[in-house]
Amino acid sequence: MKCTIYRSNKKDMTYLYLPQHEDAEQAMSQVPEALLKLIRPLEQVMELELTPERKLAQEDTAMVLQQLKDQGWFLQMPKEDNPAYNA
């Protein structure tokens, strides 16, 4: 699955994954407005092809793919055990 990743410029180490779509606003419409209010402004940082074999640094790829398929978006938030989060 091709996806686009956005970084929150409001919440450190928070990333929104969306399935790649010709119309970014239409893809974004799957995300609850209340969540968008918490993390906007967003900055596109990457486009990538997610496959079950691809390793992600902080997330389980299968879980990300499943949430993208089921709800149309995935939110990566800081992990409490991440040293940068605790700094």
PDB file of N, CA, C and O in Angstrom:
ATOM      1  N   MET A   1       0.848  -1.179   0.000  1.00  0.00           N
ATOM      2  CA  MET A   1       0.000   0.000   0.000  1.00  0.00           C
ATOM      3  C   MET A   1       0.891   1.238   0.000  1.00  0.00           C
ATOM      4  O   MET A   1       1.812   1.353   0.808  1.00  0.00           O
ATOM      5  N   LYS A   2       0.611   2.144  -0.898  1.00  0.00           N
ATOM      6  CA  LYS A   2       1.329   3.413  -0.916  1.00  0.00           C
ATOM      7  C   LYS A   2       0.691   4.315   0.130  1.00  0.00           C
ATOM      8  O   LYS A   2      -0.532   4.414   0.224  1.00  0.00           O
ATOM      9  N   CYS A   3       1.544   4.971   0.915  1.00  0.00           N
ATOM     10  CA  CYS A   3       1.011   5.868   1.926  1.00  0.00           C
ATOM     11  C   CYS A   3       1.827   7.147   1.996  1.00  0.00           C
ATOM     12  O   CYS A   3       2.976   7.208   1.560  1.00  0.00           O
ATOM     13  N   THR A   4       1.194   8.158   2.557  1.00  0.00           N
ATOM     14  CA  THR A   4       1.824   9.455   2.779  1.00  0.00           C
ATOM     15  C   THR A   4       1.883   9.674   4.279  1.00  0.00           C
ATOM     16  O   THR A   4       0.920   9.405   4.998  1.00  0.00           O
ATOM     17  N   ILE A   5       3.027  10.166   4.744  1.00  0.00           N
ATOM     18  CA  ILE A   5       3.225  10.394   6.172  1.00  0.00           C
ATOM     19  C   ILE A   5       3.376  11.890   6.412  1.00  0.00           C
ATOM     20  O   ILE A   5       4.143  12.581   5.740  1.00  0.00           O
ATOM     21  N   TYR A   6       2.612  12.365   7.401  1.00  0.00           N
ATOM     22  CA  TYR A   6       2.638  13.777   7.785  1.00  0.00           C
ATOM     23  C   TYR A   6       3.150  13.890   9.213  1.00  0.00           C
ATOM     24  O   TYR A   6       2.805  13.076  10.069  1.00  0.00           O
ATOM     25  N   ARG A   7       3.966  14.892   9.465  1.00  0.00           N
ATOM     26  CA  ARG A   7       4.462  15.179  10.812  1.00  0.00           C
ATOM     27  C   ARG A   7       3.624  16.307  11.400  1.00  0.00           C
ATOM     28  O   ARG A   7       3.317  17.289  10.724  1.00  0.00           O
ATOM     29  N   SER A   8       3.266  16.152  12.652  1.00  0.00           N
ATOM     30  CA  SER A   8       2.564  17.223  13.355  1.00  0.00           C
ATOM     31  C   SER A   8       3.580  18.284  13.744  1.00  0.00           C
ATOM     32  O   SER A   8       4.595  17.980  14.370  1.00  0.00           O
ATOM     33  N   ASN A   9       3.308  19.515  13.377  1.00  0.00           N
ATOM     34  CA  ASN A   9       4.168  20.618  13.805  1.00  0.00           C
ATOM     35  C   ASN A   9       3.732  21.172  15.158  1.00  0.00           C
ATOM     36  O   ASN A   9       4.316  22.129  15.666  1.00  0.00           O
ATOM     37  N   LYS A  10       2.701  20.560  15.733  1.00  0.00           N
ATOM     38  CA  LYS A  10       2.183  20.978  17.036  1.00  0.00           C
ATOM     39  C   LYS A  10       2.583  19.988  18.133  1.00  0.00           C
ATOM     40  O   LYS A  10       2.872  20.394  19.259  1.00  0.00           O
ATOM     41  N   LYS A  11       2.599  18.698  17.809  1.00  0.00           N
ATOM     42  CA  LYS A  11       2.907  17.645  18.779  1.00  0.00           C
ATOM     43  C   LYS A  11       4.183  16.932  18.351  1.00  0.00           C
ATOM     44  O   LYS A  11       4.210  16.267  17.316  1.00  0.00           O
ATOM     45  N   ASP A  12       5.236  17.069  19.146  1.00  0.00           N
ATOM     46  CA  ASP A  12       6.511  16.429  18.826  1.00  0.00           C
ATOM     47  C   ASP A  12       6.368  14.921  18.653  1.00  0.00           C
ATOM     48  O   ASP A  12       5.618  14.258  19.370  1.00  0.00           O
ATOM     49  N   MET A  13       7.112  14.403  17.676  1.00  0.00           N
ATOM     50  CA  MET A  13       7.208  12.960  17.438  1.00  0.00           C
ATOM     51  C   MET A  13       5.843  12.313  17.173  1.00  0.00           C
ATOM     52  O   MET A  13       5.619  11.160  17.540  1.00  0.00           O
ATOM     53  N   THR A  14       4.942  13.053  16.541  1.00  0.00           N
ATOM     54  CA  THR A  14       3.619  12.546  16.199  1.00  0.00           C
ATOM     55  C   THR A  14       3.471  12.592  14.687  1.00  0.00           C
ATOM     56  O   THR A  14       3.693  13.624  14.055  1.00  0.00           O
ATOM     57  N   TYR A  15       3.090  11.447  14.118  1.00  0.00           N
ATOM     58  CA  TYR A  15       3.006  11.301  12.664  1.00  0.00           C
ATOM     59  C   TYR A  15       1.665  10.687  12.285  1.00  0.00           C
ATOM     60  O   TYR A  15       1.171   9.779  12.954  1.00  0.00           O
ATOM     61  N   LEU A  16       1.086  11.192  11.209  1.00  0.00           N
ATOM     62  CA  LEU A  16      -0.167  10.687  10.680  1.00  0.00           C
ATOM     63  C   LEU A  16       0.120   9.988   9.353  1.00  0.00           C
ATOM     64  O   LEU A  16       0.666  10.589   8.428  1.00  0.00           O
ATOM     65  N   TYR A  17      -0.254   8.717   9.274  1.00  0.00           N
ATOM     66  CA  TYR A  17      -0.109   7.928   8.047  1.00  0.00           C
ATOM     67  C   TYR A  17      -1.467   7.898   7.358  1.00  0.00           C
ATOM     68  O   TYR A  17      -2.490   7.632   7.990  1.00  0.00           O
ATOM     69  N   LEU A  18      -1.466   8.172   6.057  1.00  0.00           N
ATOM     70  CA  LEU A  18      -2.683   8.091   5.264  1.00  0.00           C
ATOM     71  C   LEU A  18      -2.406   7.302   3.991  1.00  0.00           C
ATOM     72  O   LEU A  18      -1.308   7.385   3.441  1.00  0.00           O
ATOM     73  N   PRO A  19      -3.391   6.533   3.513  1.00  0.00           N
ATOM     74  CA  PRO A  19      -3.210   5.899   2.218  1.00  0.00           C
ATOM     75  C   PRO A  19      -3.009   7.001   1.168  1.00  0.00           C
ATOM     76  O   PRO A  19      -3.668   8.040   1.209  1.00  0.00           O
ATOM     77  N   GLN A  20      -2.100   6.760   0.242  1.00  0.00           N
ATOM     78  CA  GLN A  20      -1.839   7.771  -0.784  1.00  0.00           C
ATOM     79  C   GLN A  20      -3.082   7.972  -1.636  1.00  0.00           C
ATOM     80  O   GLN A  20      -3.734   7.012  -2.047  1.00  0.00           O
ATOM     81  N   HIS A  21      -3.396   9.225  -1.892  1.00  0.00           N
ATOM     82  CA  HIS A  21      -4.604   9.582  -2.634  1.00  0.00           C
ATOM     83  C   HIS A  21      -4.289  10.808  -3.476  1.00  0.00           C
ATOM     84  O   HIS A  21      -3.490  11.653  -3.073  1.00  0.00           O
ATOM     85  N   GLU A  22      -4.912  10.905  -4.640  1.00  0.00           N
ATOM     86  CA  GLU A  22      -4.688  12.059  -5.510  1.00  0.00           C
ATOM     87  C   GLU A  22      -5.083  13.355  -4.824  1.00  0.00           C
ATOM     88  O   GLU A  22      -4.456  14.391  -5.043  1.00  0.00           O
ATOM     89  N   ASP A  23      -6.115  13.304  -4.000  1.00  0.00           N
ATOM     90  CA  ASP A  23      -6.616  14.484  -3.296  1.00  0.00           C
ATOM     91  C   ASP A  23      -6.317  14.325  -1.801  1.00  0.00           C
ATOM     92  O   ASP A  23      -6.999  13.579  -1.099  1.00  0.00           O
ATOM     93  N   ALA A  24      -5.296  15.030  -1.330  1.00  0.00           N
ATOM     94  CA  ALA A  24      -4.879  14.893   0.076  1.00  0.00           C
ATOM     95  C   ALA A  24      -5.997  15.257   1.038  1.00  0.00           C
ATOM     96  O   ALA A  24      -6.131  14.625   2.086  1.00  0.00           O
ATOM     97  N   GLU A  25      -6.801  16.259   0.708  1.00  0.00           N
ATOM     98  CA  GLU A  25      -7.901  16.649   1.598  1.00  0.00           C
ATOM     99  C   GLU A  25      -8.952  15.555   1.698  1.00  0.00           C
ATOM    100  O   GLU A  25      -9.544  15.358   2.759  1.00  0.00           O
ATOM    101  N   GLN A  26      -9.190  14.842   0.602  1.00  0.00           N
ATOM    102  CA  GLN A  26     -10.145  13.739   0.647  1.00  0.00           C
ATOM    103  C   GLN A  26      -9.607  12.614   1.527  1.00  0.00           C
ATOM    104  O   GLN A  26     -10.361  12.020   2.298  1.00  0.00           O
ATOM    105  N   ALA A  27      -8.318  12.315   1.420  1.00  0.00           N
ATOM    106  CA  ALA A  27      -7.712  11.303   2.282  1.00  0.00           C
ATOM    107  C   ALA A  27      -7.790  11.737   3.741  1.00  0.00           C
ATOM    108  O   ALA A  27      -8.054  10.922   4.625  1.00  0.00           O
ATOM    109  N   MET A  28      -7.560  13.021   3.988  1.00  0.00           N
ATOM    110  CA  MET A  28      -7.575  13.563   5.345  1.00  0.00           C
ATOM    111  C   MET A  28      -8.986  13.530   5.936  1.00  0.00           C
ATOM    112  O   MET A  28      -9.141  13.534   7.157  1.00  0.00           O
ATOM    113  N   SER A  29     -10.005  13.496   5.096  1.00  0.00           N
ATOM    114  CA  SER A  29     -11.388  13.515   5.581  1.00  0.00           C
ATOM    115  C   SER A  29     -11.748  12.253   6.373  1.00  0.00           C
ATOM    116  O   SER A  29     -12.768  12.235   7.061  1.00  0.00           O
ATOM    117  N   GLN A  30     -10.937  11.209   6.288  1.00  0.00           N
ATOM    118  CA  GLN A  30     -11.162   9.985   7.058  1.00  0.00           C
ATOM    119  C   GLN A  30     -10.771  10.159   8.531  1.00  0.00           C
ATOM    120  O   GLN A  30     -11.215   9.398   9.391  1.00  0.00           O
ATOM    121  N   VAL A  31      -9.944  11.157   8.811  1.00  0.00           N
ATOM    122  CA  VAL A  31      -9.420  11.391  10.164  1.00  0.00           C
ATOM    123  C   VAL A  31     -10.431  12.237  10.947  1.00  0.00           C
ATOM    124  O   VAL A  31     -10.910  13.251  10.439  1.00  0.00           O
ATOM    125  N   PRO A  32     -10.758  11.830  12.174  1.00  0.00           N
ATOM    126  CA  PRO A  32     -11.702  12.620  12.978  1.00  0.00           C
ATOM    127  C   PRO A  32     -11.236  14.074  13.132  1.00  0.00           C
ATOM    128  O   PRO A  32     -10.061  14.336  13.389  1.00  0.00           O
ATOM    129  N   GLU A  33     -12.159  14.996  12.973  1.00  0.00           N
ATOM    130  CA  GLU A  33     -11.841  16.423  13.052  1.00  0.00           C
ATOM    131  C   GLU A  33     -11.234  16.790  14.408  1.00  0.00           C
ATOM    132  O   GLU A  33     -10.334  17.627  14.472  1.00  0.00           O
ATOM    133  N   ALA A  34     -11.709  16.180  15.480  1.00  0.00           N
ATOM    134  CA  ALA A  34     -11.165  16.468  16.813  1.00  0.00           C
ATOM    135  C   ALA A  34      -9.676  16.112  16.884  1.00  0.00           C
ATOM    136  O   ALA A  34      -8.892  16.831  17.504  1.00  0.00           O
ATOM    137  N   LEU A  35      -9.293  15.010  16.253  1.00  0.00           N
ATOM    138  CA  LEU A  35      -7.879  14.621  16.234  1.00  0.00           C
ATOM    139  C   LEU A  35      -7.072  15.608  15.407  1.00  0.00           C
ATOM    140  O   LEU A  35      -5.992  16.029  15.821  1.00  0.00           O
ATOM    141  N   LEU A  36      -7.586  15.978  14.247  1.00  0.00           N
ATOM    142  CA  LEU A  36      -6.870  16.936  13.405  1.00  0.00           C
ATOM    143  C   LEU A  36      -6.630  18.250  14.129  1.00  0.00           C
ATOM    144  O   LEU A  36      -5.571  18.860  13.979  1.00  0.00           O
ATOM    145  N   LYS A  37      -7.610  18.691  14.917  1.00  0.00           N
ATOM    146  CA  LYS A  37      -7.442  19.936  15.671  1.00  0.00           C
ATOM    147  C   LYS A  37      -6.292  19.834  16.669  1.00  0.00           C
ATOM    148  O   LYS A  37      -5.624  20.829  16.952  1.00  0.00           O
ATOM    149  N   LEU A  38      -6.062  18.644  17.196  1.00  0.00           N
ATOM    150  CA  LEU A  38      -4.983  18.449  18.175  1.00  0.00           C
ATOM    151  C   LEU A  38      -3.599  18.407  17.536  1.00  0.00           C
ATOM    152  O   LEU A  38      -2.615  18.773  18.180  1.00  0.00           O
ATOM    153  N   ILE A  39      -3.505  17.965  16.276  1.00  0.00           N
ATOM    154  CA  ILE A  39      -2.188  17.740  15.683  1.00  0.00           C
ATOM    155  C   ILE A  39      -1.829  18.699  14.552  1.00  0.00           C
ATOM    156  O   ILE A  39      -0.673  18.747  14.129  1.00  0.00           O
ATOM    157  N   ARG A  40      -2.798  19.461  14.058  1.00  0.00           N
ATOM    158  CA  ARG A  40      -2.472  20.420  12.990  1.00  0.00           C
ATOM    159  C   ARG A  40      -1.712  21.591  13.543  1.00  0.00           C
ATOM    160  O   ARG A  40      -1.923  21.960  14.699  1.00  0.00           O
ATOM    161  N   PRO A  41      -0.828  22.199  12.762  1.00  0.00           N
ATOM    162  CA  PRO A  41      -0.575  22.009  11.350  1.00  0.00           C
ATOM    163  C   PRO A  41       0.262  20.756  11.089  1.00  0.00           C
ATOM    164  O   PRO A  41       1.083  20.338  11.905  1.00  0.00           O
ATOM    165  N   LEU A  42       0.012  20.177   9.911  1.00  0.00           N
ATOM    166  CA  LEU A  42       0.723  18.979   9.473  1.00  0.00           C
ATOM    167  C   LEU A  42       1.632  19.320   8.303  1.00  0.00           C
ATOM    168  O   LEU A  42       1.326  20.185   7.483  1.00  0.00           O
ATOM    169  N   GLU A  43       2.756  18.619   8.246  1.00  0.00           N
ATOM    170  CA  GLU A  43       3.716  18.807   7.168  1.00  0.00           C
ATOM    171  C   GLU A  43       4.013  17.443   6.546  1.00  0.00           C
ATOM    172  O   GLU A  43       4.399  16.508   7.248  1.00  0.00           O
ATOM    173  N   GLN A  44       3.833  17.332   5.235  1.00  0.00           N
ATOM    174  CA  GLN A  44       4.136  16.060   4.574  1.00  0.00           C
ATOM    175  C   GLN A  44       5.638  15.826   4.635  1.00  0.00           C
ATOM    176  O   GLN A  44       6.427  16.694   4.259  1.00  0.00           O
ATOM    177  N   VAL A  45       6.031  14.638   5.115  1.00  0.00           N
ATOM    178  CA  VAL A  45       7.454  14.348   5.251  1.00  0.00           C
ATOM    179  C   VAL A  45       7.919  13.185   4.392  1.00  0.00           C
ATOM    180  O   VAL A  45       9.112  13.065   4.111  1.00  0.00           O
ATOM    181  N   MET A  46       6.990  12.316   3.964  1.00  0.00           N
ATOM    182  CA  MET A  46       7.441  11.136   3.248  1.00  0.00           C
ATOM    183  C   MET A  46       6.284  10.444   2.539  1.00  0.00           C
ATOM    184  O   MET A  46       5.135  10.497   2.977  1.00  0.00           O
ATOM    185  N   GLU A  47       6.623   9.799   1.439  1.00  0.00           N
ATOM    186  CA  GLU A  47       5.716   8.868   0.781  1.00  0.00           C
ATOM    187  C   GLU A  47       6.467   7.558   0.702  1.00  0.00           C
ATOM    188  O   GLU A  47       7.655   7.536   0.382  1.00  0.00           O
ATOM    189  N   LEU A  48       5.778   6.462   0.994  1.00  0.00           N
ATOM    190  CA  LEU A  48       6.451   5.170   0.906  1.00  0.00           C
ATOM    191  C   LEU A  48       5.467   4.053   0.602  1.00  0.00           C
ATOM    192  O   LEU A  48       4.255   4.193   0.772  1.00  0.00           O
ATOM    193  N   GLU A  49       6.020   2.955   0.152  1.00  0.00           N
ATOM    194  CA  GLU A  49       5.252   1.748  -0.123  1.00  0.00           C
ATOM    195  C   GLU A  49       5.353   0.866   1.118  1.00  0.00           C
ATOM    196  O   GLU A  49       6.432   0.383   1.460  1.00  0.00           O
ATOM    197  N   LEU A  50       4.224   0.663   1.786  1.00  0.00           N
ATOM    198  CA  LEU A  50       4.205  -0.207   2.963  1.00  0.00           C
ATOM    199  C   LEU A  50       3.835  -1.613   2.534  1.00  0.00           C
ATOM    200  O   LEU A  50       2.811  -1.834   1.887  1.00  0.00           O
ATOM    201  N   THR A  51       4.672  -2.548   2.898  1.00  0.00           N
ATOM    202  CA  THR A  51       4.403  -3.964   2.664  1.00  0.00           C
ATOM    203  C   THR A  51       4.613  -4.682   3.991  1.00  0.00           C
ATOM    204  O   THR A  51       5.292  -4.154   4.871  1.00  0.00           O
ATOM    205  N   PRO A  52       4.043  -5.878   4.154  1.00  0.00           N
ATOM    206  CA  PRO A  52       4.246  -6.608   5.409  1.00  0.00           C
ATOM    207  C   PRO A  52       5.721  -6.867   5.716  1.00  0.00           C
ATOM    208  O   PRO A  52       6.094  -7.023   6.879  1.00  0.00           O
ATOM    209  N   GLU A  53       6.553  -6.915   4.691  1.00  0.00           N
ATOM    210  CA  GLU A  53       7.981  -7.193   4.887  1.00  0.00           C
ATOM    211  C   GLU A  53       8.773  -5.955   5.300  1.00  0.00           C
ATOM    212  O   GLU A  53       9.868  -6.073   5.850  1.00  0.00           O
ATOM    213  N   ARG A  54       8.231  -4.789   5.041  1.00  0.00           N
ATOM    214  CA  ARG A  54       8.954  -3.554   5.337  1.00  0.00           C
ATOM    215  C   ARG A  54       8.978  -3.299   6.842  1.00  0.00           C
ATOM    216  O   ARG A  54       7.951  -3.395   7.514  1.00  0.00           O
ATOM    217  N   LYS A  55      10.143  -2.978   7.354  1.00  0.00           N
ATOM    218  CA  LYS A  55      10.304  -2.682   8.784  1.00  0.00           C
ATOM    219  C   LYS A  55      10.149  -1.182   9.013  1.00  0.00           C
ATOM    220  O   LYS A  55      10.704  -0.369   8.274  1.00  0.00           O
ATOM    221  N   LEU A  56       9.397  -0.834  10.034  1.00  0.00           N
ATOM    222  CA  LEU A  56       9.273   0.555  10.462  1.00  0.00           C
ATOM    223  C   LEU A  56      10.032   0.710  11.775  1.00  0.00           C
ATOM    224  O   LEU A  56      10.106  -0.229  12.567  1.00  0.00           O
ATOM    225  N   ALA A  57      10.582   1.869  12.000  1.00  0.00           N
ATOM    226  CA  ALA A  57      11.434   2.091  13.169  1.00  0.00           C
ATOM    227  C   ALA A  57      10.687   1.931  14.488  1.00  0.00           C
ATOM    228  O   ALA A  57      11.231   1.363  15.436  1.00  0.00           O
ATOM    229  N   GLN A  58       9.443   2.423  14.569  1.00  0.00           N
ATOM    230  CA  GLN A  58       8.760   2.429  15.858  1.00  0.00           C
ATOM    231  C   GLN A  58       7.432   1.708  15.883  1.00  0.00           C
ATOM    232  O   GLN A  58       6.822   1.581  16.945  1.00  0.00           O
ATOM    233  N   GLU A  59       6.973   1.235  14.748  1.00  0.00           N
ATOM    234  CA  GLU A  59       5.640   0.625  14.696  1.00  0.00           C
ATOM    235  C   GLU A  59       5.689  -0.744  14.048  1.00  0.00           C
ATOM    236  O   GLU A  59       6.596  -1.053  13.276  1.00  0.00           O
ATOM    237  N   ASP A  60       4.699  -1.555  14.375  1.00  0.00           N
ATOM    238  CA  ASP A  60       4.519  -2.850  13.744  1.00  0.00           C
ATOM    239  C   ASP A  60       3.840  -2.615  12.385  1.00  0.00           C
ATOM    240  O   ASP A  60       2.716  -2.118  12.323  1.00  0.00           O
ATOM    241  N   THR A  61       4.522  -2.972  11.324  1.00  0.00           N
ATOM    242  CA  THR A  61       4.020  -2.692   9.975  1.00  0.00           C
ATOM    243  C   THR A  61       2.660  -3.326   9.733  1.00  0.00           C
ATOM    244  O   THR A  61       1.790  -2.699   9.128  1.00  0.00           O
ATOM    245  N   ALA A  62       2.458  -4.553  10.190  1.00  0.00           N
ATOM    246  CA  ALA A  62       1.177  -5.233   9.975  1.00  0.00           C
ATOM    247  C   ALA A  62       0.042  -4.467  10.643  1.00  0.00           C
ATOM    248  O   ALA A  62      -1.046  -4.358  10.078  1.00  0.00           O
ATOM    249  N   MET A  63       0.284  -3.935  11.842  1.00  0.00           N
ATOM    250  CA  MET A  63      -0.730  -3.167  12.553  1.00  0.00           C
ATOM    251  C   MET A  63      -1.044  -1.865  11.809  1.00  0.00           C
ATOM    252  O   MET A  63      -2.207  -1.484  11.683  1.00  0.00           O
ATOM    253  N   VAL A  64      -0.005  -1.189  11.320  1.00  0.00           N
ATOM    254  CA  VAL A  64      -0.206   0.052  10.570  1.00  0.00           C
ATOM    255  C   VAL A  64      -1.033  -0.229   9.325  1.00  0.00           C
ATOM    256  O   VAL A  64      -1.995   0.485   9.042  1.00  0.00           O
ATOM    257  N   LEU A  65      -0.664  -1.263   8.581  1.00  0.00           N
ATOM    258  CA  LEU A  65      -1.410  -1.619   7.371  1.00  0.00           C
ATOM    259  C   LEU A  65      -2.863  -1.945   7.689  1.00  0.00           C
ATOM    260  O   LEU A  65      -3.764  -1.533   6.958  1.00  0.00           O
ATOM    261  N   GLN A  66      -3.095  -2.675   8.764  1.00  0.00           N
ATOM    262  CA  GLN A  66      -4.457  -3.045   9.127  1.00  0.00           C
ATOM    263  C   GLN A  66      -5.287  -1.814   9.477  1.00  0.00           C
ATOM    264  O   GLN A  66      -6.439  -1.701   9.060  1.00  0.00           O
ATOM    265  N   GLN A  67      -4.704  -0.895  10.242  1.00  0.00           N
ATOM    266  CA  GLN A  67      -5.453   0.315  10.603  1.00  0.00           C
ATOM    267  C   GLN A  67      -5.694   1.209   9.394  1.00  0.00           C
ATOM    268  O   GLN A  67      -6.749   1.834   9.291  1.00  0.00           O
ATOM    269  N   LEU A  68      -4.736   1.279   8.484  1.00  0.00           N
ATOM    270  CA  LEU A  68      -4.946   2.049   7.257  1.00  0.00           C
ATOM    271  C   LEU A  68      -6.102   1.463   6.460  1.00  0.00           C
ATOM    272  O   LEU A  68      -6.921   2.194   5.904  1.00  0.00           O
ATOM    273  N   LYS A  69      -6.160   0.145   6.412  1.00  0.00           N
ATOM    274  CA  LYS A  69      -7.230  -0.526   5.673  1.00  0.00           C
ATOM    275  C   LYS A  69      -8.577  -0.358   6.380  1.00  0.00           C
ATOM    276  O   LYS A  69      -9.584  -0.067   5.735  1.00  0.00           O
ATOM    277  N   ASP A  70      -8.598  -0.540   7.702  1.00  0.00           N
ATOM    278  CA  ASP A  70      -9.851  -0.524   8.461  1.00  0.00           C
ATOM    279  C   ASP A  70     -10.426   0.874   8.678  1.00  0.00           C
ATOM    280  O   ASP A  70     -11.628   1.082   8.511  1.00  0.00           O
ATOM    281  N   GLN A  71      -9.567   1.842   9.052  1.00  0.00           N
ATOM    282  CA  GLN A  71     -10.099   3.158   9.405  1.00  0.00           C
ATOM    283  C   GLN A  71      -9.636   4.276   8.483  1.00  0.00           C
ATOM    284  O   GLN A  71     -10.134   5.399   8.571  1.00  0.00           O
ATOM    285  N   GLY A  72      -8.685   3.980   7.597  1.00  0.00           N
ATOM    286  CA  GLY A  72      -8.252   4.984   6.633  1.00  0.00           C
ATOM    287  C   GLY A  72      -7.148   5.900   7.118  1.00  0.00           C
ATOM    288  O   GLY A  72      -6.784   6.841   6.414  1.00  0.00           O
ATOM    289  N   TRP A  73      -6.598   5.651   8.312  1.00  0.00           N
ATOM    290  CA  TRP A  73      -5.507   6.457   8.851  1.00  0.00           C
ATOM    291  C   TRP A  73      -4.844   5.716  10.013  1.00  0.00           C
ATOM    292  O   TRP A  73      -5.422   4.794  10.589  1.00  0.00           O
ATOM    293  N   PHE A  74      -3.617   6.138  10.347  1.00  0.00           N
ATOM    294  CA  PHE A  74      -2.900   5.599  11.496  1.00  0.00           C
ATOM    295  C   PHE A  74      -2.134   6.752  12.132  1.00  0.00           C
ATOM    296  O   PHE A  74      -1.500   7.541  11.432  1.00  0.00           O
ATOM    297  N   LEU A  75      -2.192   6.850  13.454  1.00  0.00           N
ATOM    298  CA  LEU A  75      -1.478   7.897  14.183  1.00  0.00           C
ATOM    299  C   LEU A  75      -0.341   7.282  14.972  1.00  0.00           C
ATOM    300  O   LEU A  75      -0.560   6.420  15.824  1.00  0.00           O
ATOM    301  N   GLN A  76       0.876   7.725  14.689  1.00  0.00           N
ATOM    302  CA  GLN A  76       2.052   7.297  15.450  1.00  0.00           C
ATOM    303  C   GLN A  76       2.367   8.394  16.459  1.00  0.00           C
ATOM    304  O   GLN A  76       2.612   9.549  16.108  1.00  0.00           O
ATOM    305  N   MET A  77       2.349   7.988  17.727  1.00  0.00           N
ATOM    306  CA  MET A  77       2.620   8.934  18.809  1.00  0.00           C
ATOM    307  C   MET A  77       3.909   8.538  19.513  1.00  0.00           C
ATOM    308  O   MET A  77       4.378   7.412  19.351  1.00  0.00           O
ATOM    309  N   PRO A  78       4.489   9.443  20.291  1.00  0.00           N
ATOM    310  CA  PRO A  78       5.731   9.120  20.993  1.00  0.00           C
ATOM    311  C   PRO A  78       5.547   7.961  21.965  1.00  0.00           C
ATOM    312  O   PRO A  78       4.504   7.820  22.603  1.00  0.00           O
ATOM    313  N   LYS A  79       6.557   7.161  22.058  1.00  0.00           N
ATOM    314  CA  LYS A  79       6.563   6.052  23.010  1.00  0.00           C
ATOM    315  C   LYS A  79       7.180   6.527  24.314  1.00  0.00           C
ATOM    316  O   LYS A  79       8.188   7.234  24.313  1.00  0.00           O
ATOM    317  N   GLU A  80       6.578   6.141  25.415  1.00  0.00           N
ATOM    318  CA  GLU A  80       7.084   6.570  26.730  1.00  0.00           C
ATOM    319  C   GLU A  80       8.494   6.058  27.015  1.00  0.00           C
ATOM    320  O   GLU A  80       9.234   6.674  27.784  1.00  0.00           O
ATOM    321  N   ASP A  81       8.873   4.926  26.396  1.00  0.00           N
ATOM    322  CA  ASP A  81      10.201   4.391  26.636  1.00  0.00           C
ATOM    323  C   ASP A  81      11.239   4.972  25.676  1.00  0.00           C
ATOM    324  O   ASP A  81      12.397   4.556  25.700  1.00  0.00           O
ATOM    325  N   ASN A  82      10.845   5.920  24.838  1.00  0.00           N
ATOM    326  CA  ASN A  82      11.762   6.568  23.909  1.00  0.00           C
ATOM    327  C   ASN A  82      12.530   7.635  24.671  1.00  0.00           C
ATOM    328  O   ASN A  82      11.912   8.520  25.262  1.00  0.00           O
ATOM    329  N   PRO A  83      13.884   7.580  24.676  1.00  0.00           N
ATOM    330  CA  PRO A  83      14.667   8.580  25.422  1.00  0.00           C
ATOM    331  C   PRO A  83      14.365  10.018  24.996  1.00  0.00           C
ATOM    332  O   PRO A  83      14.379  10.920  25.833  1.00  0.00           O
ATOM    333  N   ALA A  84      14.096  10.242  23.724  1.00  0.00           N
ATOM    334  CA  ALA A  84      13.793  11.604  23.258  1.00  0.00           C
ATOM    335  C   ALA A  84      12.466  12.083  23.834  1.00  0.00           C
ATOM    336  O   ALA A  84      12.289  13.278  24.073  1.00  0.00           O
ATOM    337  N   TYR A  85      11.542  11.170  24.056  1.00  0.00           N
ATOM    338  CA  TYR A  85      10.241  11.521  24.631  1.00  0.00           C
ATOM    339  C   TYR A  85      10.396  11.931  26.091  1.00  0.00           C
ATOM    340  O   TYR A  85       9.700  12.832  26.560  1.00  0.00           O
ATOM    341  N   ASN A  86      11.286  11.288  26.799  1.00  0.00           N
ATOM    342  CA  ASN A  86      11.466  11.531  28.228  1.00  0.00           C
ATOM    343  C   ASN A  86      12.392  12.702  28.519  1.00  0.00           C
ATOM    344  O   ASN A  86      12.534  13.100  29.675  1.00  0.00           O
ATOM    345  N   ALA A  87      13.020  13.257  27.500  1.00  0.00           N
ATOM    346  CA  ALA A  87      14.001  14.341  27.706  1.00  0.00           C
ATOM    347  C   ALA A  87      13.342  15.615  28.159  1.00  0.00           C
ATOM    348  O   ALA A  87      14.021  16.618  28.376  1.00  0.00           O
TER     349      ALA A  87
END
